[in-house]
């Protein structure tokens, strides 16, 4: 079954015994590892505890699936539930994995994780279609993800410091957490983060984000959207994730138009969005509400659905499909 981030958090707080395994995958290496470890700690807080935690590589499992079978069905010498973690899990274990889960009554938790799998992988398809395997996709951190992380730090950020943080942090969760950990250590007992502090402590880890591409395309800046997109792809990101980000963005614009049709003002409509639009993008978002009426947004939404379908079902290169879609969207913005 497909698990969203909110469902992962709910599981961590209250594990569901019906779930025998997790598959964590995606192009956000740091988020994949962080998510796998947080799920594992719901069983054993100390991941260095050799009695409660077993770690294998995908290569080990492919060479001898019996190793995984033995670990998954093994009991802890100290009693209690165990967690078995398999890094770099691959499609070669798909068939044997399903058989093992069907044949086992183990109460242990299996966590498979890899940044080499995608939605077309047989292991991902198995997890999505199985009621006892939770499938968690981990893609690049968006502005909202960074914002939610900052909220947990117990610090106050002045507006300029926030703008610098969003500009300097990357789409990779682990890199971001490392940078923010440096910041927290530097702050000590102090609570207010200024731009000077960010400039002194946070390294520039920025890359081209899907959000940047989205705002450029929906704002009608064709050249900027294409340049950002080429940089994004060259950095090794999945092209299709741009389509998903655009779809999410269009749905937010439609949500606001629905509120405005119920007599809400533009400011009130934007403030109703959950999660909220990051403050430094609010003006651009409002401008797009003026550029795009409901009918135009519905046509773009249909275009995006078709583009994602084409990315999954045709022999045409995905990067070209996404590039052409961006050209169409940015061209339609000013009509």
C-alpha contacts under 8 A as a table, 3 or more apart, distances in Angstrom:
res1	aa1	res2	aa2	distance
1	X	127	X	6.08
1	X	128	X	4.29
1	X	129	X	5.73
1	X	130	X	5.57
1	X	131	X	5.47
1	X	132	X	7.37
1	X	133	X	6.07
1	X	134	X	5.07
1	X	135	X	5.80
2	X	127	X	7.67
2	X	128	X	5.31
2	X	134	X	5.93
2	X	135	X	4.78
2	X	136	X	6.34
3	X	7	X	5.80
3	X	8	X	6.59
3	X	134	X	5.79
3	X	135	X	5.50
3	X	136	X	5.20
3	X	137	X	7.88
4	X	7	X	5.28
4	X	8	X	6.47
4	X	136	X	6.52
4	X	137	X	7.82
5	X	8	X	5.06
5	X	9	X	6.42
5	X	136	X	7.63
6	X	9	X	5.17
6	X	10	X	6.30
7	X	10	X	4.97
7	X	11	X	6.11
8	X	11	X	5.07
8	X	12	X	6.23
8	X	39	X	7.60
9	X	12	X	5.14
9	X	13	X	6.40
10	X	13	X	5.23
10	X	14	X	6.09
10	X	15	X	7.69
11	X	14	X	4.96
11	X	15	X	4.54
11	X	16	X	6.40
11	X	39	X	7.92
12	X	15	X	5.76
12	X	38	X	7.41
12	X	39	X	5.99
12	X	42	X	5.32
13	X	42	X	7.44
15	X	42	X	7.18
16	X	19	X	5.89
17	X	20	X	7.04
17	X	107	X	7.56
18	X	132	X	5.97
19	X	22	X	7.66
19	X	109	X	7.94
19	X	131	X	7.42
19	X	132	X	4.43
19	X	133	X	5.77
19	X	134	X	6.75
20	X	101	X	7.45
20	X	107	X	7.37
20	X	108	X	7.24
20	X	109	X	5.56
20	X	110	X	6.43
20	X	132	X	5.38
20	X	133	X	6.05
21	X	109	X	5.66
21	X	110	X	4.48
21	X	111	X	5.63
21	X	112	X	7.57
21	X	132	X	6.62
21	X	133	X	4.77
21	X	134	X	6.37
22	X	109	X	7.95
22	X	110	X	6.32
22	X	111	X	4.76
22	X	112	X	6.06
22	X	127	X	7.97
22	X	133	X	5.44
22	X	134	X	4.69
22	X	135	X	5.92
22	X	136	X	7.42
23	X	111	X	6.07
23	X	112	X	4.79
23	X	113	X	5.68
23	X	124	X	7.37
23	X	127	X	6.76
23	X	133	X	7.05
23	X	134	X	6.19
23	X	135	X	4.85
23	X	136	X	6.12
24	X	32	X	5.97
24	X	35	X	7.36
24	X	36	X	6.49
24	X	111	X	7.55
24	X	112	X	6.24
24	X	113	X	4.60
24	X	114	X	6.58
24	X	135	X	6.14
24	X	136	X	4.78
24	X	137	X	6.09
24	X	138	X	7.13
25	X	32	X	5.93
25	X	113	X	5.62
25	X	114	X	5.01
25	X	115	X	5.31
25	X	116	X	7.43
25	X	117	X	6.02
25	X	118	X	7.13
25	X	135	X	7.99
25	X	136	X	6.42
25	X	137	X	5.24
25	X	138	X	5.86
26	X	29	X	7.14
26	X	32	X	6.70
26	X	114	X	7.12
26	X	115	X	4.99
26	X	116	X	7.14
26	X	117	X	6.43
26	X	118	X	6.32
26	X	137	X	5.40
26	X	138	X	4.58
26	X	139	X	5.50
27	X	115	X	5.40
27	X	116	X	7.45
27	X	138	X	6.58
27	X	139	X	5.45
27	X	140	X	6.92
27	X	237	X	6.77
27	X	238	X	7.32
28	X	31	X	5.37
28	X	32	X	6.15
28	X	115	X	7.16
28	X	138	X	5.66
28	X	139	X	4.86
28	X	140	X	5.13
28	X	141	X	7.60
28	X	171	X	7.14
28	X	172	X	5.33
28	X	173	X	6.86
29	X	32	X	5.21
29	X	33	X	6.43
29	X	115	X	5.91
29	X	172	X	6.56
29	X	173	X	7.50
29	X	174	X	7.36
30	X	33	X	5.36
30	X	34	X	6.02
30	X	172	X	5.52
30	X	173	X	4.67
30	X	174	X	3.85
30	X	175	X	6.73
31	X	34	X	4.96
31	X	35	X	5.80
31	X	138	X	6.06
31	X	139	X	7.64
31	X	172	X	6.70
31	X	173	X	4.81
31	X	174	X	6.19
32	X	35	X	5.34
32	X	36	X	6.17
32	X	113	X	6.81
32	X	114	X	7.15
32	X	115	X	7.04
32	X	138	X	5.79
33	X	36	X	5.17
33	X	37	X	6.18
33	X	113	X	7.39
33	X	174	X	7.95
34	X	37	X	5.25
34	X	38	X	6.17
34	X	173	X	7.76
34	X	174	X	7.07
35	X	38	X	5.16
35	X	39	X	6.20
36	X	39	X	5.31
36	X	40	X	6.18
36	X	111	X	6.76
36	X	112	X	7.89
36	X	113	X	6.76
37	X	40	X	4.93
37	X	41	X	6.18
37	X	47	X	7.93
38	X	41	X	5.15
38	X	42	X	6.75
39	X	42	X	5.38
39	X	43	X	7.53
40	X	43	X	5.60
40	X	44	X	6.31
40	X	45	X	7.60
40	X	47	X	7.49
40	X	83	X	6.34
40	X	85	X	7.93
40	X	111	X	7.38
41	X	44	X	4.63
41	X	45	X	4.27
41	X	46	X	6.86
41	X	47	X	6.86
42	X	45	X	6.57
43	X	81	X	6.73
43	X	82	X	6.80
43	X	83	X	6.54
43	X	109	X	7.74
44	X	47	X	6.33
44	X	49	X	7.93
44	X	52	X	6.59
44	X	53	X	7.35
44	X	82	X	7.31
44	X	83	X	7.26
46	X	49	X	5.64
47	X	50	X	7.86
47	X	52	X	7.89
47	X	53	X	6.15
48	X	53	X	7.09
49	X	52	X	5.59
49	X	53	X	5.85
50	X	53	X	5.26
50	X	54	X	6.50
51	X	54	X	7.79
51	X	76	X	5.72
51	X	77	X	6.49
51	X	78	X	6.77
51	X	82	X	7.83
52	X	76	X	6.10
52	X	78	X	7.90
52	X	80	X	7.95
52	X	81	X	7.12
52	X	82	X	4.64
52	X	83	X	6.33
53	X	82	X	5.88
53	X	83	X	5.04
53	X	84	X	5.86
53	X	85	X	7.57
54	X	71	X	7.05
54	X	82	X	7.92
54	X	83	X	6.49
54	X	84	X	4.78
54	X	85	X	6.20
55	X	84	X	5.93
55	X	85	X	4.83
55	X	86	X	5.95
55	X	87	X	7.72
56	X	60	X	6.37
56	X	61	X	7.17
56	X	68	X	7.67
56	X	84	X	7.69
56	X	85	X	6.23
56	X	86	X	4.80
56	X	87	X	6.52
57	X	60	X	5.16
57	X	61	X	6.54
57	X	86	X	5.20
57	X	87	X	4.91
57	X	88	X	6.13
57	X	89	X	7.08
58	X	61	X	5.14
58	X	62	X	6.20
58	X	86	X	6.06
58	X	87	X	5.87
58	X	88	X	5.06
58	X	89	X	4.47
58	X	90	X	6.24
59	X	62	X	5.23
59	X	63	X	6.18
59	X	88	X	7.72
59	X	89	X	7.91
60	X	63	X	5.27
60	X	64	X	6.24
60	X	65	X	7.69
60	X	67	X	7.64
61	X	64	X	5.13
61	X	65	X	4.65
61	X	66	X	7.51
61	X	67	X	6.41
61	X	68	X	6.09
61	X	93	X	7.43
62	X	65	X	5.81
62	X	92	X	6.52
62	X	93	X	6.38
64	X	67	X	5.91
64	X	68	X	7.88
65	X	68	X	5.47
65	X	69	X	6.39
65	X	93	X	7.81
65	X	96	X	7.59
66	X	69	X	4.83
66	X	70	X	5.91
67	X	70	X	5.23
67	X	71	X	6.24
68	X	71	X	5.16
68	X	72	X	5.92
69	X	72	X	5.26
69	X	73	X	6.14
69	X	100	X	6.88
70	X	73	X	5.36
70	X	74	X	5.78
71	X	74	X	5.01
71	X	84	X	6.91
72	X	84	X	6.48
72	X	106	X	6.90
72	X	108	X	6.32
72	X	109	X	7.66
72	X	110	X	6.99
73	X	104	X	7.11
73	X	105	X	7.88
73	X	106	X	5.46
73	X	108	X	7.36
75	X	79	X	7.05
75	X	80	X	7.90
75	X	81	X	7.75
75	X	82	X	7.37
76	X	79	X	4.97
76	X	80	X	6.47
76	X	81	X	7.19
76	X	82	X	6.55
81	X	107	X	6.40
81	X	108	X	5.27
81	X	109	X	7.59
82	X	107	X	7.91
82	X	108	X	4.90
82	X	109	X	6.40
83	X	108	X	5.74
83	X	109	X	4.76
83	X	110	X	5.88
83	X	111	X	7.35
84	X	108	X	7.48
84	X	109	X	6.25
84	X	110	X	4.84
84	X	111	X	6.10
85	X	110	X	6.08
85	X	111	X	4.77
85	X	112	X	5.93
85	X	113	X	7.76
86	X	89	X	6.09
86	X	110	X	7.82
86	X	111	X	6.21
86	X	112	X	4.76
86	X	113	X	6.32
87	X	112	X	6.14
87	X	113	X	5.17
87	X	114	X	6.02
88	X	112	X	7.66
88	X	113	X	5.95
88	X	114	X	4.40
88	X	115	X	7.14
88	X	116	X	7.29
89	X	93	X	7.73
89	X	112	X	5.82
89	X	113	X	5.79
89	X	114	X	5.49
90	X	93	X	6.26
90	X	94	X	7.71
90	X	114	X	7.58
90	X	116	X	7.86
90	X	117	X	7.21
90	X	123	X	6.96
91	X	94	X	5.36
91	X	121	X	6.60
91	X	122	X	5.73
91	X	123	X	5.15
92	X	95	X	7.57
93	X	96	X	5.51
93	X	97	X	5.81
93	X	123	X	7.61
94	X	97	X	5.27
94	X	98	X	6.52
94	X	122	X	6.65
94	X	123	X	5.19
94	X	126	X	7.17
95	X	98	X	5.55
95	X	99	X	6.59
96	X	99	X	5.16
96	X	100	X	6.07
97	X	100	X	5.11
97	X	101	X	6.29
98	X	101	X	5.36
98	X	102	X	6.21
98	X	126	X	7.97
99	X	102	X	5.10
99	X	103	X	6.10
100	X	103	X	5.19
100	X	104	X	5.98
101	X	104	X	5.29
101	X	105	X	7.84
114	X	117	X	6.20
117	X	120	X	7.90
117	X	121	X	5.88
117	X	123	X	7.99
117	X	124	X	7.30
118	X	121	X	5.46
118	X	124	X	6.99
119	X	124	X	6.02
119	X	125	X	6.97
120	X	124	X	7.06
120	X	125	X	6.94
120	X	312	X	7.87
121	X	124	X	5.27
121	X	125	X	6.31
122	X	125	X	5.01
122	X	126	X	6.08
123	X	126	X	5.09
123	X	127	X	6.28
124	X	127	X	5.12
124	X	128	X	6.13
124	X	135	X	7.02
125	X	128	X	5.14
125	X	129	X	6.21
126	X	129	X	5.32
126	X	130	X	6.13
127	X	130	X	5.20
127	X	131	X	8.00
127	X	133	X	5.18
127	X	134	X	6.34
127	X	135	X	5.49
128	X	131	X	7.98
128	X	133	X	7.37
128	X	134	X	7.19
128	X	135	X	5.80
130	X	133	X	5.49
130	X	134	X	7.82
131	X	134	X	7.51
139	X	241	X	7.83
140	X	171	X	4.45
140	X	172	X	5.85
140	X	173	X	7.60
140	X	209	X	7.85
141	X	144	X	7.82
141	X	145	X	5.56
141	X	146	X	6.73
141	X	170	X	7.36
141	X	171	X	4.40
141	X	172	X	6.10
141	X	173	X	6.33
142	X	145	X	5.21
142	X	146	X	6.57
142	X	171	X	6.72
142	X	209	X	7.71
142	X	210	X	7.85
142	X	211	X	6.81
143	X	146	X	5.21
143	X	147	X	6.10
143	X	166	X	7.04
143	X	211	X	7.68
143	X	278	X	6.72
144	X	147	X	4.93
144	X	148	X	6.10
144	X	275	X	6.91
144	X	276	X	7.75
144	X	277	X	7.70
144	X	278	X	6.89
145	X	148	X	5.16
145	X	149	X	6.30
146	X	149	X	5.11
146	X	150	X	6.23
146	X	166	X	7.56
147	X	150	X	5.15
147	X	151	X	6.35
147	X	278	X	7.76
148	X	151	X	5.19
148	X	152	X	6.90
149	X	152	X	5.52
149	X	153	X	7.08
150	X	153	X	5.45
150	X	154	X	7.97
150	X	155	X	7.73
151	X	154	X	6.72
151	X	155	X	7.63
153	X	184	X	7.60
154	X	191	X	7.41
155	X	191	X	4.93
155	X	192	X	6.05
155	X	193	X	7.00
156	X	191	X	5.92
156	X	192	X	4.71
156	X	193	X	5.99
157	X	161	X	5.95
157	X	162	X	6.01
157	X	192	X	5.85
157	X	193	X	4.79
157	X	194	X	6.44
158	X	161	X	5.31
158	X	162	X	6.36
158	X	192	X	7.32
158	X	193	X	6.39
158	X	194	X	5.76
158	X	195	X	7.43
159	X	162	X	5.15
159	X	163	X	6.37
160	X	163	X	5.14
160	X	164	X	6.31
160	X	194	X	7.27
160	X	195	X	5.66
161	X	164	X	5.16
161	X	165	X	6.21
161	X	193	X	6.65
161	X	194	X	5.17
161	X	195	X	4.04
161	X	196	X	7.72
161	X	197	X	7.95
161	X	198	X	6.21
162	X	165	X	5.03
162	X	166	X	6.27
162	X	195	X	7.82
163	X	166	X	5.33
163	X	167	X	6.22
163	X	280	X	7.11
164	X	167	X	5.04
164	X	168	X	6.06
164	X	195	X	6.95
164	X	198	X	7.01
164	X	199	X	7.71
165	X	168	X	5.16
165	X	169	X	5.89
165	X	198	X	6.93
165	X	202	X	7.67
166	X	169	X	5.61
167	X	204	X	7.88
167	X	206	X	6.29
168	X	202	X	7.31
168	X	203	X	6.84
168	X	204	X	4.47
168	X	205	X	5.35
168	X	206	X	4.76
169	X	175	X	7.98
169	X	176	X	5.90
169	X	179	X	7.99
169	X	204	X	6.58
169	X	205	X	5.15
169	X	206	X	5.14
170	X	173	X	7.72
170	X	175	X	7.20
170	X	176	X	6.43
170	X	205	X	5.24
170	X	206	X	4.55
170	X	207	X	5.76
170	X	209	X	7.86
171	X	176	X	7.81
171	X	206	X	7.71
171	X	207	X	7.20
171	X	209	X	6.75
172	X	175	X	5.57
172	X	176	X	6.32
173	X	176	X	5.10
173	X	177	X	6.09
174	X	177	X	5.11
174	X	178	X	6.20
175	X	178	X	5.18
175	X	179	X	6.32
175	X	205	X	7.84
176	X	179	X	5.16
176	X	180	X	6.13
177	X	180	X	5.08
177	X	181	X	5.92
178	X	181	X	5.09
178	X	182	X	6.42
179	X	182	X	5.19
179	X	183	X	6.48
179	X	202	X	5.96
179	X	203	X	7.22
180	X	183	X	4.86
180	X	184	X	6.19
180	X	202	X	7.60
181	X	184	X	5.09
181	X	185	X	6.21
182	X	185	X	5.22
182	X	186	X	6.14
182	X	201	X	7.00
182	X	202	X	7.64
183	X	186	X	5.08
183	X	187	X	6.18
183	X	198	X	7.65
183	X	201	X	6.13
183	X	202	X	6.99
184	X	187	X	5.16
184	X	188	X	6.65
185	X	188	X	5.60
186	X	201	X	7.64
187	X	190	X	5.24
187	X	191	X	6.90
187	X	193	X	7.80
193	X	197	X	6.28
193	X	198	X	7.19
194	X	197	X	5.29
194	X	198	X	6.49
195	X	198	X	5.10
195	X	199	X	6.08
196	X	199	X	5.09
196	X	200	X	6.16
197	X	200	X	5.07
197	X	201	X	6.05
198	X	201	X	5.26
198	X	202	X	5.34
199	X	202	X	6.05
199	X	203	X	7.82
207	X	232	X	7.29
207	X	235	X	7.79
208	X	212	X	6.80
208	X	213	X	7.70
208	X	228	X	5.89
208	X	229	X	7.46
208	X	231	X	6.18
208	X	232	X	5.05
209	X	212	X	5.26
209	X	213	X	6.59
209	X	228	X	7.87
209	X	232	X	6.62
210	X	213	X	5.10
210	X	214	X	6.08
210	X	229	X	7.86
210	X	232	X	7.54
210	X	241	X	7.30
210	X	242	X	5.35
210	X	245	X	6.42
211	X	214	X	4.95
211	X	215	X	6.21
211	X	245	X	6.84
212	X	215	X	5.38
212	X	216	X	6.25
212	X	225	X	7.86
212	X	228	X	7.34
213	X	216	X	5.21
213	X	217	X	6.15
213	X	224	X	7.75
213	X	225	X	5.04
213	X	226	X	7.76
213	X	228	X	5.84
213	X	229	X	6.16
213	X	242	X	7.53
214	X	217	X	5.26
214	X	218	X	6.04
214	X	225	X	7.40
214	X	242	X	7.34
214	X	245	X	6.95
214	X	246	X	5.60
214	X	249	X	7.59
215	X	218	X	5.25
215	X	219	X	5.79
215	X	284	X	7.54
215	X	285	X	7.93
216	X	219	X	5.09
216	X	220	X	6.35
216	X	221	X	5.20
216	X	222	X	7.12
216	X	224	X	6.19
216	X	225	X	5.01
216	X	330	X	7.59
217	X	220	X	5.23
217	X	221	X	5.70
217	X	222	X	6.04
217	X	224	X	7.85
217	X	225	X	5.26
217	X	326	X	6.17
217	X	327	X	7.67
217	X	329	X	6.14
217	X	330	X	4.39
217	X	333	X	7.74
218	X	221	X	7.68
218	X	288	X	6.72
218	X	329	X	6.54
218	X	330	X	5.73
218	X	333	X	6.03
219	X	284	X	7.56
219	X	287	X	7.82
219	X	288	X	6.16
219	X	291	X	7.88
219	X	330	X	6.81
219	X	333	X	6.30
220	X	329	X	7.57
220	X	330	X	4.24
220	X	331	X	6.15
220	X	332	X	7.32
220	X	333	X	4.83
220	X	334	X	5.95
221	X	224	X	5.55
221	X	225	X	6.15
221	X	330	X	6.10
222	X	225	X	5.19
222	X	226	X	6.21
222	X	326	X	7.61
222	X	327	X	6.23
222	X	330	X	5.19
222	X	331	X	6.77
223	X	226	X	5.27
223	X	227	X	6.16
224	X	227	X	5.14
224	X	228	X	6.02
225	X	228	X	5.28
225	X	229	X	6.01
225	X	326	X	7.12
225	X	330	X	7.76
226	X	229	X	4.98
226	X	230	X	6.18
226	X	323	X	7.03
226	X	326	X	7.25
226	X	327	X	7.61
227	X	230	X	5.27
227	X	231	X	6.35
228	X	231	X	5.15
228	X	232	X	6.06
229	X	232	X	4.91
229	X	233	X	6.22
229	X	323	X	7.59
230	X	233	X	5.24
230	X	234	X	6.07
231	X	234	X	5.04
231	X	235	X	6.20
232	X	235	X	5.27
232	X	236	X	7.03
232	X	237	X	6.05
232	X	239	X	7.98
233	X	236	X	5.33
233	X	237	X	5.16
233	X	238	X	6.69
233	X	239	X	6.19
233	X	319	X	7.87
234	X	237	X	7.32
237	X	241	X	7.94
238	X	241	X	5.69
238	X	242	X	7.81
239	X	242	X	5.79
239	X	243	X	7.60
239	X	318	X	6.67
239	X	319	X	5.60
239	X	322	X	6.56
240	X	243	X	5.26
240	X	244	X	6.69
240	X	308	X	6.83
240	X	311	X	7.06
240	X	318	X	6.95
240	X	319	X	7.67
240	X	322	X	6.76
241	X	244	X	5.01
241	X	245	X	6.21
242	X	245	X	5.09
242	X	246	X	6.15
242	X	322	X	7.47
243	X	246	X	5.11
243	X	247	X	6.14
243	X	304	X	6.27
243	X	307	X	7.49
243	X	308	X	6.63
243	X	322	X	6.88
244	X	247	X	5.06
244	X	248	X	6.24
244	X	308	X	7.90
245	X	248	X	5.12
245	X	249	X	6.17
246	X	249	X	4.98
246	X	250	X	6.11
246	X	304	X	7.67
247	X	250	X	5.17
247	X	251	X	6.23
247	X	301	X	6.37
247	X	304	X	6.47
247	X	305	X	7.95
248	X	251	X	5.22
248	X	252	X	6.45
249	X	252	X	5.14
249	X	253	X	6.44
250	X	253	X	5.04
250	X	254	X	6.19
250	X	297	X	6.48
250	X	300	X	7.84
250	X	301	X	6.78
251	X	254	X	4.99
251	X	255	X	6.08
251	X	301	X	7.99
252	X	255	X	4.96
252	X	256	X	6.36
252	X	273	X	7.37
253	X	256	X	5.15
253	X	257	X	6.31
253	X	288	X	7.95
253	X	289	X	6.42
253	X	297	X	7.84
254	X	257	X	4.99
254	X	258	X	6.19
254	X	294	X	6.42
254	X	297	X	6.95
255	X	258	X	5.16
255	X	259	X	6.50
255	X	273	X	7.90
256	X	259	X	5.08
256	X	260	X	6.18
256	X	266	X	7.62
256	X	269	X	5.09
256	X	270	X	6.15
256	X	273	X	7.64
256	X	289	X	7.91
257	X	260	X	4.91
257	X	261	X	6.11
257	X	269	X	7.66
257	X	289	X	7.53
257	X	293	X	7.69
257	X	294	X	6.63
258	X	261	X	5.12
258	X	262	X	6.57
259	X	262	X	5.10
259	X	263	X	6.86
259	X	264	X	5.56
259	X	269	X	5.56
260	X	263	X	5.07
260	X	264	X	4.49
260	X	265	X	5.89
260	X	266	X	6.53
260	X	269	X	6.27
261	X	264	X	7.01
264	X	268	X	6.01
264	X	269	X	5.93
265	X	268	X	5.26
265	X	269	X	6.06
266	X	269	X	5.08
266	X	270	X	6.24
266	X	286	X	7.28
267	X	270	X	5.30
267	X	271	X	6.23
268	X	271	X	5.09
268	X	272	X	6.33
269	X	272	X	5.35
269	X	273	X	7.17
270	X	273	X	5.67
270	X	276	X	7.71
270	X	277	X	7.50
270	X	286	X	7.75
271	X	276	X	6.64
271	X	277	X	7.94
272	X	276	X	7.50
273	X	276	X	5.17
273	X	277	X	7.18
277	X	281	X	6.65
277	X	282	X	6.06
278	X	281	X	5.60
278	X	282	X	6.52
279	X	282	X	5.31
280	X	283	X	7.25
281	X	284	X	5.37
281	X	285	X	6.13
282	X	285	X	5.04
282	X	286	X	6.19
283	X	286	X	5.17
283	X	287	X	6.25
284	X	287	X	5.06
284	X	288	X	6.32
285	X	288	X	5.11
285	X	289	X	6.43
286	X	289	X	5.02
286	X	290	X	6.61
287	X	290	X	5.16
287	X	291	X	6.30
288	X	291	X	4.76
288	X	292	X	5.88
289	X	292	X	5.42
289	X	293	X	6.97
290	X	293	X	7.06
291	X	333	X	6.41
291	X	334	X	6.93
292	X	296	X	5.96
292	X	297	X	6.17
292	X	333	X	6.84
293	X	296	X	5.49
293	X	297	X	6.28
294	X	297	X	5.17
294	X	298	X	6.26
295	X	298	X	5.15
295	X	299	X	6.37
296	X	299	X	5.15
296	X	300	X	6.30
297	X	300	X	5.02
297	X	301	X	6.07
298	X	301	X	4.94
298	X	302	X	6.30
299	X	302	X	5.18
299	X	303	X	6.28
300	X	303	X	4.88
300	X	304	X	6.16
300	X	329	X	6.91
301	X	304	X	5.10
301	X	305	X	6.24
302	X	305	X	5.10
302	X	306	X	6.23
303	X	306	X	5.21
303	X	307	X	6.14
303	X	325	X	7.62
304	X	307	X	4.94
304	X	308	X	6.18
304	X	325	X	7.46
305	X	308	X	5.29
305	X	309	X	6.22
306	X	309	X	5.03
306	X	310	X	6.10
307	X	310	X	5.03
307	X	311	X	6.18
307	X	321	X	6.58
307	X	322	X	7.05
307	X	325	X	7.05
308	X	311	X	5.02
308	X	312	X	6.47
309	X	312	X	5.25
309	X	313	X	6.13
310	X	313	X	5.14
310	X	314	X	5.43
310	X	316	X	7.89
310	X	318	X	7.96
310	X	321	X	7.56
311	X	314	X	6.34
311	X	316	X	7.54
311	X	317	X	7.52
311	X	318	X	5.11
311	X	321	X	6.89
316	X	320	X	7.47
316	X	321	X	7.27
317	X	320	X	5.53
317	X	321	X	6.61
318	X	321	X	5.11
318	X	322	X	6.29
319	X	322	X	5.30
319	X	323	X	6.10
320	X	323	X	4.99
320	X	324	X	6.10
321	X	324	X	5.33
321	X	325	X	6.21
322	X	325	X	4.99
322	X	326	X	6.22
323	X	326	X	5.21
323	X	327	X	6.43
324	X	327	X	5.11
324	X	328	X	6.34
325	X	328	X	5.12
325	X	329	X	6.17
326	X	329	X	5.12
326	X	330	X	5.99
327	X	330	X	5.35
327	X	331	X	5.92
328	X	331	X	5.13
328	X	332	X	6.13
329	X	332	X	5.19
329	X	333	X	6.33
330	X	333	X	5.24
330	X	334	X	7.66
331	X	334	X	6.52
331	X	335	X	7.36
332	X	335	X	5.33
